[in-house]
Amino acid sequence: MTNRTLSVADAIRTRRTIRHYRPEPVADAVLDELLELAVEAPSSWNLQDRSVVVVRSEEGRGALARAAGGQPQPQEAPVVLVFVAESEAWRGDRTDIYQQAREVGAWNEEFVAGFAAESLAFQQGLAARGLLREYAVKDAVIAATYMMLAATEAGLASSPMNGWDEVEVKKAIGIDGRDDLAIALLLALGHPAEQRPHPGRRSADRNVFGEVYGRGRELG
Ligand SMILES: Cc1cc2nc3c(=O)[nH]c(=O)nc-3n(C[C@H](O)[C@H](O)[C@H](O)COP(=O)(O)O)c2cc1C
């Protein structure tokens, strides 16, 4: 990592959405470590129902730029990360996840049995209510958030992006027509070619409440 002096709090405070990038590449070792940190993110039932497609080629980034309505970030940034939500992953085999947790002593046999049954029932409930996509997207977006903060710590800039056509993004990353997968977020990553001032946030009393929604928080 190029910059290990930032605390998490500093990374949160100094991160900005950067829309213009210098062409120099992101070093492989740095990118690998950032990806490792991104998948450290928690996920519902430890499903790990999100993936990251790393797009570095000119052609791939061009396709993403077009899918994003010509926004400059995918074209200029040397790396674009596509966070994919895997809404149907819970139906697949998860013995590897349980095995890992058993091996390190995090979960015992009894816990695994209960967890597997409860998570299945929970996911079936989501399926019945049409919420599978929404829940997988949450997990993907948390991973993207980890990535943004880790990138800031590494001295890199990023830009989260919602403005794209999902069908086109899917085509660009080779999952055309896959209804079991959803695009959660695009994240451009690279060396900044601009500085952006903090646009500000509403004061906490607009967005932070006490006990019930809309009620001011008593301080102290
Ligand atoms: C989920 C999400 C999607 C966004 N999509 C875009 C986008 O498509 N294009 C863009 O230029 N900025 C996008 N932004 C950046 C926001 O405009 C930016 O975060 C906001 O203005 C606050 O600025 P800051 O990130 O520098 O604090 C997105 C941000 C988030 C969190």
Ligand as a Chemical Component Dictionary entry (heavy atoms), coordinates in Angstrom:
data_LIG
# 
_chem_comp.id                   LIG 
_chem_comp.type                 NON-POLYMER 
_chem_comp.pdbx_formal_charge   0 
_chem_comp.three_letter_code    LIG 
# 
loop_
_chem_comp_atom.comp_id 
_chem_comp_atom.atom_id 
_chem_comp_atom.alt_atom_id 
_chem_comp_atom.type_symbol 
_chem_comp_atom.charge 
_chem_comp_atom.model_Cartn_x 
_chem_comp_atom.model_Cartn_y 
_chem_comp_atom.model_Cartn_z 
_chem_comp_atom.pdbx_ordinal 
LIG C1  C1  C 0 -24.567 4.784  -4.973  1  
LIG C2  C2  C 0 -23.911 5.989  -5.604  2  
LIG C3  C3  C 0 -24.020 6.183  -6.964  3  
LIG C4  C4  C 0 -23.400 7.262  -7.593  4  
LIG N1  N1  N 0 -23.444 7.387  -8.951  5  
LIG C5  C5  C 0 -22.727 8.357  -9.545  6  
LIG C6  C6  C 0 -22.632 8.408  -10.960 7  
LIG O1  O1  O 0 -23.195 7.590  -11.702 8  
LIG N2  N2  N 0 -21.902 9.405  -11.503 9  
LIG C7  C7  C 0 -21.245 10.315 -10.743 10 
LIG O2  O2  O 0 -20.592 11.186 -11.318 11 
LIG N3  N3  N 0 -21.291 10.275 -9.405  12 
LIG C8  C8  C 0 -22.007 9.317  -8.785  13 
LIG N4  N4  N 0 -22.040 9.245  -7.420  14 
LIG C9  C9  C 0 -21.264 10.205 -6.623  15 
LIG C10 C10 C 0 -22.125 11.188 -5.809  16 
LIG O3  O3  O 0 -22.614 12.195 -6.653  17 
LIG C11 C11 C 0 -21.230 11.732 -4.686  18 
LIG O4  O4  O 0 -20.918 10.673 -3.803  19 
LIG C12 C12 C 0 -21.901 12.854 -3.900  20 
LIG O5  O5  O 0 -22.095 13.976 -4.709  21 
LIG C13 C13 C 0 -21.083 13.268 -2.676  22 
LIG O6  O6  O 0 -19.768 13.596 -3.052  23 
LIG P1  P1  P 0 -18.526 12.877 -2.371  24 
LIG O7  O7  O 0 -18.594 11.415 -2.737  25 
LIG O8  O8  O 0 -17.294 13.517 -2.939  26 
LIG O9  O9  O 0 -18.627 13.079 -0.900  27 
LIG C14 C14 C 0 -22.677 8.190  -6.801  28 
LIG C15 C15 C 0 -22.594 7.981  -5.416  29 
LIG C16 C16 C 0 -23.184 6.895  -4.828  30 
LIG C17 C17 C 0 -23.046 6.691  -3.328  31 
# 
loop_
_chem_comp_bond.comp_id 
_chem_comp_bond.atom_id_1 
_chem_comp_bond.atom_id_2 
_chem_comp_bond.value_order 
_chem_comp_bond.pdbx_ordinal 
LIG C1  C2  SING 1  
LIG C2  C3  SING 2  
LIG C2  C16 DOUB 3  
LIG C3  C4  DOUB 4  
LIG C4  N1  SING 5  
LIG C4  C14 SING 6  
LIG N1  C5  DOUB 7  
LIG C5  C6  SING 8  
LIG C5  C8  SING 9  
LIG C6  O1  DOUB 10 
LIG C6  N2  SING 11 
LIG N2  C7  SING 12 
LIG C7  O2  DOUB 13 
LIG C7  N3  SING 14 
LIG N3  C8  DOUB 15 
LIG C8  N4  SING 16 
LIG N4  C9  SING 17 
LIG N4  C14 SING 18 
LIG C9  C10 SING 19 
LIG C10 O3  SING 20 
LIG C10 C11 SING 21 
LIG C11 O4  SING 22 
LIG C11 C12 SING 23 
LIG C12 O5  SING 24 
LIG C12 C13 SING 25 
LIG C13 O6  SING 26 
LIG O6  P1  SING 27 
LIG P1  O7  DOUB 28 
LIG P1  O8  SING 29 
LIG P1  O9  SING 30 
LIG C14 C15 DOUB 31 
LIG C15 C16 SING 32 
LIG C16 C17 SING 33 
# 
